[in-house]
């Protein structure tokens, strides 16, 4: 089958979601008001609360939520075939992710740009808030640790991508002063940034001395005892982690217009350009789909695991954190929420779609695909590499050399992961501040104190324990919790939106239906993992850390759900609870 037909059908559904369903949500469910004074104006401080052009804010939101996840999840989920993956990406994007991201943004804007953790307190109660903040804290800390590991290893494995990434920082600062601060036009500065970054990527690919290769500088992969007893690779990793954490400390404390907004806008332009190359290459090459539509008899069942393997690209709770944590503080007009929230989800779905197609068309024969995806573990190890090779193959349709295409793909992944890391550290700062307020420790609410704790916790998790992937992989100790925790967070966020709509007397079905589906799938998957995979009762050995934390998160989530069900059956109590928060 020609892969073009897969792309056209999926893109048509995305277009219908944007032009049809999102307008229905905006007019009849969320009821956007162009005259509503948003928190960006009401609490404007020039640091976190900054009214922002909707397309620049879309760039920030899109790149913050995307990261590498809409590539990693779909590439691994190809283990079950392209059919289940595409169906979940397309329907999940239109009817779940768009509704969730859009709704979380509007809900936060209507409640003084408060985070979903604080909104749990407002809509469900104080106990729910504390339980919810615990889940969020674990989730964001995992994201920080794993993305730091991913970026450091991408720099080590792709030294040609380092210089373009480094150059992005001064370009973004210049862009921020010129475009955001002074209100100049965006087109020419955007084109300049892309030309410099991609031109540098081509140059560093072909000119070895421009590649920032710490392993080579430390004496080569076989060199030992370079730094603290580490070999050259370990020393390079530790160096990159130090540089990354220093960078995110500064980036997450600067006013958003100085670095976060312009860098994210440039990254969004990068992705649009990269997606245009891949889709254009697809239409030029017209490759055949060699991967099977469905792989029967797999060792790991796709139901319900598919729905936590593909999170970003279908629906992800992390999006609600970004929407309520940073994006809601920058929304200029409430009507911009549709473009920022729903269109951001569509953009991520488009990336997940081309990931599936790139992997599905990579292999010459179905036998080669089966060999690469021989087990779920093999899919996890080979998935991202398969995407990079498949994307390089599609880009080759436009005459782009494979080595240059590989550098550009690595550049996009690193920029997105760095964007997510920066935003996640900023979110962790907000969470630590909220916990400080809750427990009467005002020092924790100070920007640099909270950021120091966030960066310190990330550094400890990255460097101290061994997560099974060598030095610095400590985040992977907890990573098996990410999929289920992330999707539980999405389900609970949809629950908060549903409670708010119910409180206002509006139709909650557009949020209740995806909420119910997602929570059933996620609780089912988490129960199987906690009881059969991590407890030692099944075939696998016991993993007590995952078992204890997983059981706690599952228990907390069920507790929050029971509180919500009680409020759904007692509307007066829900109204009284929110009214008390308004006057408290």
N, C-alpha and C positions, 0 to 999 in steps of 0.2 A: 504494500500500500504506500502511496505517495504521502510523505509527512506533511505536505502543504495542506491537505484536507483536514488533518488534525488541528493545525494552527488556525485555519480559517473558521472552523466550527467553534473552537474555543474562544477566539477573539470576538466572534459575533455575539456569543453569550455575554462576554464582558461588556461589549458595547450596549447591549440591551439593559444590563444591570445599571450602567452609568446613566444612560439617557432616560431610562424608564423607572426602574425600581428606586434609585437614589432620589429622584425627584418626588416620588410618592412619599418616601420617608421624610424628606425635607418639609413637604407641605402639610402632610396629614398626621405624621407620627411625632416628629421632633419639633415641627412648627417653628421654623427659624424666623427670627425677627430682625430685619435689617437695622432697626433703630435701637436695639438692645445695647447698652453700654457694657462692653466686654471687660473682663478683669485686666487685660493689657492696658486699657485706658484708665480704668478706675483705680488701679494700684500701680500705675507706671512708676518704675524706679530706675530704669536705664540699665539694669543688670539682668534680672530674670523676667520682669514684666515689661515687655517691649512690643508695641503694636507693629506688625510686620506685614509686608506685602504677601498676599496669599500664595503666590508661586514660590517665593523664597521660603515661606513657612512650609509649603508642600515639600520642597526639597529637603528641609531639615527633618520633617516628620518621616518622609519616605525612606531616606537613607538611614535614619536612626532605627526604624523598625525592621528594615530589610536585613542588614548585615550579611552574613554568609548563610543564614538559616534557610532562605528559600532556594538555595542551591543544594545544601547538604541534605535536607529532609527528602525532597523529591528524588535526588540521585540515589539515596539509599532505598527509598520505597519502590524503585524500579525492580527490586527483588521479587515483588509480586506481579510484575508486568506493568505495562504502561496504562492499561485500562482503568484499574482502580485509582491509580495516581492522578490521572487526568480528570476523572469524574469528581474526585474529592477536591482537587485544586479549583476547578471551574465552579462547581456548585457551592463549595465552601467559601470562595472569594465573594460571590455575588450575594448569597443569602446569609452568610455568617460573618465573615471578616469585615465586609463593608458596613454591615449593620452594627457590629461591635465597635469598630474604630470610630465611626461617625458618632455613634451614641455615647461612647465614653468621652469624646471631646465635648459634645453638647452638654452632657451631664455635669462635667467639671466646670465648664464656662458658666453654667447656671448656678453653680455653688462656689463662687469666688475662686475658681481655678484650684480647688482642693483635689488631692490625689484620691485614687479609688480606695486607698486604705482609710483615709479620713472619711470618705463618703460612706464606707461600711459602718462607721460609727454613727453617722447621721441617719442612715436608712435602716439599719438593723440593730445597732446598739454597741456599747463600749466593748463588750466581750468580743463581738465579731470583729471590731476594728483591730484589737490586739492580736487575735488569731490570724487575721488577714495580713497584718504587717509582718508577722513571723514568716508566713509563706512567701511574701514578696521579698523579704530580706534574704532568705535562702536562695530564691530564684535569681535575684539580681547579682548576688555574690558569685553564684555559679557562672553566670554569663560573663562577669568581669574576668574571673580566673581562666575560663576556657578560651575566651576571645583573645586574652593576652598571650596565651600559649599558642593559639592558631597564628596570630600575627607574627610573633617571634619566629616561628618555624617557617612561615611563608617567606620572611625576609632571609632566613638562612638558606632555604631551598631555591629562592628566586632573587638573588642579589641584584639583578638588573632592575627589579621593581622598586628598589629602595629610594634611589635619587628622585624619581618622579613623585613619590609619596612625600618626601622631605620638602621638595619644592612647592608642594601644594599649600603648606602652612603660610609662607610669606605671601603667596599669591592670594590666599583667602583673606589675609589681614588687609592687603591692599584693596581687594574687592569690597570688603566690609566698609572701609572708610570712603571709598569712591561711590559705591552704589547705595548701600544701606544708610550710611550716615549723611551723605550729601545729596542723595536722591537722584543720582545720575542714571542714565539708561543702562540696562543689563546686558544687551545683546553683544556688543563688542568686547567688554571685559570677559563675558562667558566664553566667547570664541577664543580669545587670547589665552585664557586658562587652559582650555582643551588643547589648543595647538602646542603650548609649552609642555604640558604633561605628556601628551602622546608622542610629540616629537622627541622628548627626552627618553621615553620608553623605547622608541626605535633606536636611538643613539646608544643607550646603555646596553641594549641587547647585542649590538654589533661591536661595541668598544669595551673590551674587558676591564681596562683600568678605571672606567667610570662606575663599575659595579662595586657597591659597598659590601664587601664580603669579609666579615669578621673571621670566619673559619680560616680562610686563606691567610688573612693578616696575622692570625694566631699560630701559624705554622702548618696548617693543613689538617685534614680530618684525623690523621694518625698521631698528631702531636698530643702529648700528655702533660699533666702537671702545669697547665697554663695559668689557672686562676683558682685559688682555694682547692687545689687538688683535682680540678675538673679538666677534662680534655678540651681540645679546641672547640668542638661543637657545643659542649656544655658551657664553656666560657662565653662563646658567642651568644648562646641563649640567655645567659644571666645578664650579659651586657644589654641586650635588646629589651629584656624585661625592665631593667633599671631605667632605660631611656623612655620606654613606653609609659611607665608609671609616673615618671617625672612630667612627661607631656600631658597625660590626662589630668594630673593634679592642677596644672596651670590652666589647661583648656576648660576644665569643669568649674573653675572659679571666676574666669573672665566673664564680662558682660556678653550676653549671647550674640550681640551684633558684631563683636570684634572677631570672633573665630567660628563659633558653632554655626550660626546662620549662613555666612558666606561659604564656609567649607562644605556644609551639607548641600547648599545649592549647586556648587561646582560638582559635587559627587553625583547629584541627581542628573545634571547635564551629562556627566560621564556615562551614567547608566543608560540614559536615553540614547546616547550616541552608540554605546556598546550593543544595546538591544537592536537598534536600527541595523547595525552591521550584521548581527546574527540572523535576524529575520530576513534581511536582504540576501544574505548568503544562502539561507534556506530556500528562498524563491528562485535563486539562480541555479543552485545545485539540484534542487528537487530530489533529495535523497529518499530512498526507500526505508520504511520502518522494518528493521530486521529483528528487533526485540519482540518477544511474544506479547500479545494483548493481556494474557493472564497465565500465570505459572501455577498449575495445580499441584497439590501434594507437598507444599513447602513445609520445612521443619517448624517454622513459626507462622501461625495463622495471621492473615491480614486483618481479621476482624476480632477484636477492635484495635489492634496495634497500629494499623495504618493511620488512624486519626490522631495519634500522638507522635508518629514518626514524621508526618508532614504537618507541621504547625504553621510557621511563617510560610506564606504562599497559599494558605487556606484560611486559617484563623490562629491567632496567637495572643495569649494573655499579656505578653510583654508590650504589645501595641497599646493596650489600655493604660499601661504605666507611662508610656511616652506621651500619649494623648492627654492624660490628666496631669502628668508631671511637668512637662516642658511646653508642649504645643498649645495647651489651653491658656498659658500665660502670655502667648504671643499672638493670639487670634485678633486681627484688627476688627473684623465685623463677624457677627454670628453666622451670616449667610456663607462666609468663607469655609465653614466647617464641612460642608458637603465636598468641596474640592480637596481640602486637606485630608479629611478622614476617609471618605469613600473612595476617592480617586487614588489615594495612597495605597489602599488595599488592592485596587485594580492593577496598579503598577507592579506591586509585589507578585500578584497572581500571574502577570505577564512574564516576569522573570522565572517563576517556578515552571511555567508552561514551556519556555524555551529550554530550561534545564532538562525536562523530561524528553523533549524532542531530540536534544543534542545527544543524550545517552541512548535513546531508542534507535538512532540512525548511525551510531558510532561503529558498530561491529559489522564486519563483512558477512557473517553468517549467524544464525540463531545459536549454533553450537558455541561460538566464541562468547556470546552473551551469557549463556548458561555456565560456561567455565568461569567467567569473571564474577558471576553472582551465584556461586555454588552453595553459599550459605548466608545466613543473615549477618554473621560476623564478617564474611568476605565482602558483603555489600557495604558494610560500614567502613571497611578499610579502603575499598576501591572506588566508592561512589564519587567523591569530589574529583579524584584524578580522572575518572571517566568523563565527567562533565568538562574538565579543562581540555581534554583531548577532543571530545566531541565538538566543543565550541570552537576550537582551533580549526577543526575540519570544516565547520560551517563558514567561518571567516575566510577560509581558503577559497571559497567560492567567489570571493571578490578579489582574489589575487593577493591576499595578505599572507606573507610567509608564516609558516607554522610557529617558528621560534618567536617572531614578533607578536603573533596572536596570543601565544602562551603568556608572554610578559604582560600584555594588555589585560588579559583575563585575571592574572595574578594581581595586577595593579588595582583593578576594580574590586576584587574580593578584599584586598588589604584595606583600601579606602573605606569600604562599607563596614568592615569589621572594626576599624579604628573609630568610625563615627558612632557605631553602637557602643563601643567601649567607653567613649567620652560621655555619651548620654547616660549610660548605665551608672557610671561613677557619680554623675550629677544627681540621678534618681536616688542612688544609695545615700547621698548626702541629705536629700530631702527626707528620706525614711528615718535616718538616724536623728535628724532634727525633730521629726514628729514624735519619735520615741522619747526624746529629751523633754519635749513639752508635756507628754503624757505622764512621765515619771518625775516631773518637777526637777529636771536637770538642765537648766537653761543654757549651760555652756555647750551642750551637745547641739544646740540649734545654731551656734555660730558657724559661719561658712567654712572657715579654715580648720576649725576643730573637727567638724563633721567630715570634711573632705580628707583630712589626715587619717581619721579612723577608717574611712571607706578604702582609701589607697592602701593603708597598712593591712587591713583584713585581706584584701586581694593579694598583696605580696606574700602574706603568710600562707594562704591557700595554694598559691602557685608554686612556691619554692620548698615548703617543708615536707609535705607528704608525697609519696610516690603514687600516682594514679594509674600505674600500669603501662605508661607510655614513655618511661624514662624521666630524667630530671626535669622538674618544672611542670609535670602533668598532674599536680595535686587536684586541680579542678575536676578532673575526670573521676575522682573518687565519688563525687556527688552527681556527676552528669547523668547517670541513669534516672535520676529523679527529675531531670529537667522537663522531659516531654510531658509527663503526667502533671507535674506541678504547674507548668505553663498553661496547659489546657484547662486544668481546674481553675486557674486564675481567670482565664477567658470566660468560663462558664459562670463563675461568681460575679464577674463584671457585668455580664449580660443579665444576671439576676438582679443586680443593683439598678440597672437601667429599667428593667421590667417593673420593679417596685416603684420607681419614680414615676413611670408612665401610669401605673395603676393608681398611684396617689393622686395624679392629675386628672384621672378619669378618661385617659386615652387608651387606645387599643394596644395592649402589650404583646399581641401574638407575634408580630415580626421579630421580637426579641425572645419571647418565651419558647418558640419552637426550636430555634438553633440552640438556645440554652439547654433545653431538655435533652436534645440529641447529644450535645457535647458532654454534658455531665454524666449521662448514662454510659457513653463510650469510655470516658476518662475514668470514672469510678470503677467500672468493670476492669479496665486495663490495669489500674493501680492496685486493685484488690488481688488480681492474678499475680502481679509482681511481688507485692508485699507477702502474700500468703504462700505462694508456690515457688517463687524465684529467689527471694532473699531470706526467707525464714529457715531454709534447710529442709522443709517438709517435702519438697519436690526432688527432682533429680539433681539440681544444682546445689553446690555447697552454700552454707549459710553466709550471708554478708550482713553482719550485725549493724554496722553503721547505717547502711541503706534501709535495713529493716526498721530500725528505731525511728529514723527521721521520716521514712515513708509512712509508717503507721501513725506518727504524730500528725503529719500533713493531711493524711486521709481522714483521721478523726476530727481535726479542726475543720476541714471542708464540710464534713457531714454535719457538724455542729452548726456551722453558719447556715447551711441549707435548711436545717430544721427550724432555726430562728426565722428564716425568710418565709417558710411555709406557714408558720404561725401568724406572721404579719399579713400574708396574703388572705388568710381566713378571718383576719380582724382588722378591717380597714381603719376603724377609729383609732386603734392603737398605733398604726403606722402614721396616721396624720398627727396624733399627739406627740409621737417620737420626733418627727421632723419639726413640728412647731416648737417643741422644747429646745431643739438645737438652734432654731432661729432666734430664740430669746435668751439662750444660755450664755 
